[in-house]
């Protein structure tokens, strides 16, 4: 139970932090979403390889799942940045 909770937290926290950094640096919403999802898609297998010493046999399926999850997290995290920039633009 504890390991599963930790894995879900890592699956949401890492893309959340990366998305915050990318959205803070880039003004384009869609480019920031794709870039943060791509970075997470590269980092998760790298972390897995460092921990286990080999790549997962189902790596392709994992990459698709990581990209989809990271994209959703990045879409949600980027909304406050997008709304804040639109407000500043109106003023």
trRosetta pair geometry for C-beta under 8 A, 3 or more apart (Angstrom, degrees):
i j d omega theta_ij theta_ji phi_ij phi_ji
1 4 5.9 -59 -151 35 27 110
1 5 6.5 25 155 -17 64 107
2 5 5.8 -56 -150 36 32 110
2 6 6.3 31 154 -18 66 108
3 6 5.6 -57 -147 39 32 112
3 7 6.3 33 154 -21 66 106
4 7 5.7 -53 -147 35 31 112
4 8 6.5 29 155 -16 65 104
5 8 5.9 -54 -148 37 31 108
5 9 6.3 33 152 -19 64 107
6 9 5.6 -53 -147 37 31 114
6 10 6.3 30 155 -17 65 105
7 10 5.7 -53 -146 38 31 109
7 11 6.2 33 153 -22 64 107
8 11 5.5 -53 -144 36 32 114
8 12 6.5 15 159 -6 64 109
9 12 6.2 -70 -150 45 28 98
9 13 5.5 17 162 -16 70 120
10 13 5.9 -55 -121 43 27 104
10 14 5.8 25 179 -18 65 111
11 14 7.2 -40 -126 32 13 104
11 15 7.4 1 165 2 46 111
11 69 6.2 -31 171 147 106 152
12 15 6.7 -68 -153 46 28 100
12 16 6.0 32 154 -26 65 117
12 69 7.9 -97 -85 169 62 113
12 73 6.2 175 -144 -104 65 135
13 16 5.4 -59 -146 36 30 117
13 17 6.3 26 161 -17 67 104
14 17 6.1 -54 -147 35 28 106
14 18 6.3 22 158 -11 63 111
14 40 6.4 130 121 -126 104 103
14 43 7.0 -154 167 105 133 136
14 44 7.4 136 99 -77 153 89
15 18 5.7 -59 -140 45 33 109
15 19 5.7 37 159 -24 68 110
15 36 6.7 100 -159 152 78 106
15 37 7.5 27 -138 -100 118 55
15 40 4.7 12 -94 -97 90 154
15 69 6.9 -171 -14 122 161 86
15 70 4.2 -157 -116 -126 136 77
15 73 4.1 93 112 80 127 147
15 74 6.3 -93 172 -49 106 83
15 77 7.9 -170 132 -9 82 142
16 19 5.8 -55 -143 36 24 111
16 20 6.5 28 156 -21 61 104
16 73 5.7 -95 -69 175 68 123
16 77 5.7 162 -139 -80 66 139
17 20 5.8 -52 -151 31 31 112
17 21 6.6 27 153 -15 63 105
18 21 5.8 -56 -152 37 33 110
18 22 6.2 26 155 -15 68 110
18 36 5.0 146 125 -152 99 96
18 39 5.6 -163 -175 94 140 127
18 40 5.8 177 60 -64 157 94
18 43 7.7 -167 -74 12 152 154
18 70 7.8 -17 72 -153 130 113
18 74 7.9 -49 95 -89 90 104
19 22 5.8 -57 -140 41 31 107
19 23 5.8 26 162 -15 68 111
19 32 7.5 91 -154 152 69 99
19 33 7.7 22 -133 -113 105 52
19 36 4.4 86 -94 179 65 162
19 70 7.7 177 -58 -174 111 78
19 73 6.0 -158 -23 122 151 91
19 74 4.1 -163 -113 -112 126 73
19 77 4.0 100 115 72 133 148
19 78 6.4 -101 175 -49 110 85
20 23 6.1 -58 -138 42 24 105
20 24 6.2 25 159 -22 61 111
20 77 5.9 -96 -63 175 68 131
21 24 5.9 -59 -149 35 26 111
21 25 6.5 12 158 -11 62 112
21 36 8.0 144 64 -106 81 111
22 25 6.0 -66 -149 41 30 104
22 26 5.9 -12 169 16 71 114
22 32 4.8 149 134 -158 102 87
22 35 5.5 179 -154 94 140 111
22 36 4.3 -147 28 -68 156 104
22 39 7.4 -179 -64 15 136 143
22 74 7.5 -15 66 -138 132 117
23 26 6.7 -67 -121 56 26 83
23 29 7.7 25 -128 -123 96 59
23 32 4.8 97 -90 167 61 149
23 36 7.5 -19 -36 -42 81 143
23 74 7.6 168 -49 -162 113 83
23 77 6.4 -166 -6 121 149 97
23 78 4.6 -167 -105 -111 138 81
23 81 4.2 -176 158 0 120 169
24 81 6.8 -123 -74 -114 50 132
25 32 7.9 155 66 -113 76 111
26 31 5.9 -120 166 95 145 106
26 32 4.3 180 76 -78 125 101
26 35 7.0 104 -10 38 161 147
27 85 6.6 138 -148 -135 87 156
28 31 3.9 40 101 25 123 115
28 32 6.2 164 88 -18 64 87
29 32 5.9 -64 -151 36 25 110
29 33 6.5 25 154 -21 64 106
29 78 5.6 123 -149 158 87 135
29 81 7.6 161 -105 94 86 106
29 82 5.1 31 -95 -92 129 118
30 33 5.7 -51 -149 32 33 113
30 34 6.4 25 157 -12 66 106
31 34 6.0 -56 -145 41 31 106
31 35 6.0 29 157 -18 66 112
32 35 5.8 -56 -138 41 27 110
32 36 6.1 23 164 -15 64 109
32 74 7.1 -170 126 180 80 117
32 78 6.0 141 99 -111 125 133
32 81 7.9 -74 105 94 167 151
33 36 6.3 -61 -146 39 23 104
33 37 6.3 20 157 -15 61 112
33 71 6.1 60 170 -146 100 73
33 74 4.5 142 -135 122 67 122
33 75 5.7 42 -126 -73 130 66
33 78 6.0 -77 -72 -13 91 157
34 37 5.8 -59 -147 40 29 110
34 38 6.2 30 155 -21 65 108
34 71 7.6 16 -95 -112 46 100
35 38 5.7 -54 -146 36 30 112
35 39 6.4 30 156 -19 65 105
36 39 5.7 -50 -144 35 33 111
36 40 6.4 32 156 -16 64 105
36 70 6.5 -157 125 165 82 107
36 74 4.5 154 81 -108 130 136
37 40 5.8 -56 -148 39 31 110
37 41 6.2 35 152 -23 64 108
37 67 5.3 70 168 -154 109 66
37 70 4.1 143 -125 106 68 110
37 71 4.3 18 -95 -70 144 73
37 74 5.7 -104 -51 5 86 147
38 41 5.5 -54 -147 35 31 115
38 42 6.6 27 155 -15 64 104
38 67 7.5 27 -85 -121 45 98
39 42 5.9 -58 -153 37 32 107
39 43 6.1 25 154 -18 67 112
40 43 5.6 -57 -137 40 32 109
40 44 6.1 33 168 -24 69 105
40 66 6.1 -158 128 165 96 102
40 67 7.6 155 83 -98 99 44
40 70 3.8 174 70 -114 148 149
41 44 6.7 -43 -136 27 22 107
41 45 7.7 12 166 0 52 104
41 63 5.6 64 -162 -155 104 81
41 66 5.0 139 -108 107 66 115
41 67 4.7 19 -84 -76 128 84
41 70 6.5 -126 -46 26 77 151
42 45 7.1 -72 -165 42 29 98
42 46 6.3 25 150 -19 66 119
43 46 5.4 -66 -149 41 34 115
43 47 6.1 34 158 -21 72 104
44 47 5.8 -51 -145 35 31 110
44 48 6.3 32 154 -19 63 107
44 62 7.5 -145 117 155 125 110
44 66 5.0 -148 41 -130 154 148
45 48 5.3 -54 -145 40 36 116
45 49 6.1 40 154 -23 68 103
45 55 6.4 19 -170 -132 109 97
45 56 7.3 -114 -126 18 90 101
45 59 6.2 55 -118 -145 132 105
45 62 7.0 122 -79 108 97 127
45 63 6.9 -13 -43 -81 129 90
45 66 7.8 -126 -33 -1 85 166
46 49 5.7 -51 -146 34 30 111
46 50 6.5 30 153 -18 63 104
47 50 5.7 -54 -148 36 31 111
47 51 6.3 25 155 -15 65 109
48 51 5.9 -59 -146 40 29 107
48 52 5.9 -7 170 11 68 114
48 55 7.2 76 105 -129 112 52
48 56 6.1 -32 151 -28 147 106
49 52 6.7 -67 -126 54 22 86
49 53 7.2 58 -176 -121 55 4
49 54 6.9 -102 -132 114 71 6
49 55 5.6 -12 -91 -78 101 69
52 56 7.7 80 52 -64 160 73
55 59 5.3 -1 164 -73 111 136
56 59 5.0 143 73 -71 84 71
56 62 5.8 62 77 -12 144 153
58 61 4.7 -33 171 41 98 116
58 62 5.8 107 112 -25 83 98
59 62 5.5 -63 -148 41 32 114
59 63 6.2 36 156 -26 69 103
60 63 5.8 -50 -149 30 30 112
60 64 6.8 30 153 -17 61 102
61 64 5.8 -53 -153 33 34 111
61 65 6.4 30 152 -14 66 108
62 65 5.7 -58 -146 41 33 110
62 66 6.0 33 156 -19 69 108
63 66 5.7 -53 -141 38 29 110
63 67 6.2 30 158 -19 64 107
64 67 5.9 -56 -148 36 27 110
64 68 6.4 24 156 -16 63 109
65 68 5.8 -56 -146 38 30 109
65 69 6.2 24 159 -13 66 110
66 69 6.0 -58 -142 42 28 106
66 70 5.9 24 161 -16 65 113
67 70 5.9 -58 -140 42 25 108
67 71 6.2 29 158 -24 62 109
68 71 5.8 -55 -148 33 27 112
68 72 6.6 25 156 -17 62 105
69 72 5.9 -56 -151 35 32 109
69 73 6.4 28 154 -15 66 107
70 73 5.7 -54 -145 40 33 110
70 74 6.0 32 156 -19 66 110
71 74 5.7 -57 -144 40 28 110
71 75 6.3 34 155 -24 64 104
72 75 5.7 -50 -147 31 30 114
72 76 6.6 25 155 -14 63 106
73 76 5.9 -61 -152 39 31 108
73 77 6.0 25 155 -15 68 112
74 77 5.7 -54 -135 42 31 108
74 78 5.9 31 163 -23 65 113
75 78 6.1 -61 -145 36 22 110
75 79 7.4 41 154 -43 56 92
76 79 6.2 -37 -164 -2 34 114
77 80 7.6 -56 178 27 43 97
77 81 7.7 29 136 -3 67 113
78 81 5.2 -62 -158 44 55 115
78 82 5.7 57 147 -26 83 106
79 82 5.6 -56 -145 37 31 113
79 83 6.2 26 160 -14 67 108
80 83 5.8 -56 -140 41 31 107
80 84 6.0 34 159 -21 65 109
81 84 5.8 -56 -145 38 26 112
81 85 6.4 24 157 -17 62 107
82 85 6.0 -58 -150 36 27 107
82 86 6.5 25 154 -17 63 107
83 86 5.7 -54 -146 37 33 111
83 87 6.4 35 154 -21 65 104
84 87 5.8 -52 -148 33 31 111
84 88 6.5 29 155 -15 64 105
85 88 5.7 -53 -146 38 34 110
85 89 6.2 37 153 -24 65 107
86 89 5.6 -54 -147 34 32 114
86 90 6.6 35 153 -23 64 103
87 90 5.8 -54 -153 30 33 111
87 91 6.8 29 154 -20 65 105
88 91 6.0 -55 -151 31 34 110
